[in-house]
């Protein structure tokens, strides 16, 4: 099992049907900058906490946690009663899994695959 103290909030991801307008608003209102990952995703920079905006219909924000050991984190949340909605999968920059906690909130846990960032 993963040490619960090693799993922390790392990233908040949300959607916008008007991605470019949302990006322009945050840049003008808060001075945030962005890294484009294709036409439908923006990584938010300089916002205090990592975040991203995905083009899409509105949905509740996805809270993304970071874990030193992804497999141990999966076992921990499964044992605590989470519904695993997506097993571990790779994405640009890392791997993650997604789960729904007993109250219904969809969350994710990720870990970098960059060797320099591994424990």
Secondary structure, DSSP 8 states (H G I E B T S, - for coil): ---GGGEEEEEEEEEETTHHHHHHHHHHHH--EEEE-STTEEEEESSSSEEEEEESS----EEEEEES-HHHHHHHHHHTT-EEEEEEEEETTEEEEEEE-TTS-EEEEEEE--GGG--
